[in-house]
């Protein structure tokens, strides 16, 4: 009764590991550009 909202542990749309690994460089680049834009 109390633990119903904790049953789902995975995100609604789980991403395949291959797709996630392929996106990592783009995520890092976007994060780097974002940090650079804050500094200047």
C-alpha positions in Angstrom: 0.0 0.0 0.0 2.7 2.4 1.0 5.4 1.3 -1.5 3.3 1.6 -4.7 5.0 4.8 -5.8 8.5 3.2 -5.4 7.8 0.1 -7.5 9.1 1.7 -10.8 12.9 1.9 -10.6 13.7 2.4 -14.3 12.9 5.5 -16.4 9.9 5.4 -18.6 12.0 5.2 -21.8 15.1 3.3 -21.0 17.9 4.1 -23.4 20.1 1.3 -24.9 23.7 1.4 -23.7 25.0 1.8 -27.2 22.9 4.9 -27.8 23.9 6.4 -24.4 27.6 5.8 -25.1 27.2 7.3 -28.6 25.6 10.4 -27.0 28.3 10.9 -24.4 30.7 13.0 -26.6 27.9 15.3 -27.6 26.8 15.7 -24.0 30.3 16.5 -22.9 30.8 19.0 -25.7 27.5 20.7 -24.9 28.4 20.9 -21.2 31.8 22.3 -22.1 30.4 25.0 -24.3 27.8 25.8 -21.7 30.5 26.3 -19.0 32.6 28.4 -21.4 29.6 30.6 -22.1 29.1 31.2 -18.4 32.7 32.2 -17.9 32.6 34.8 -20.7 
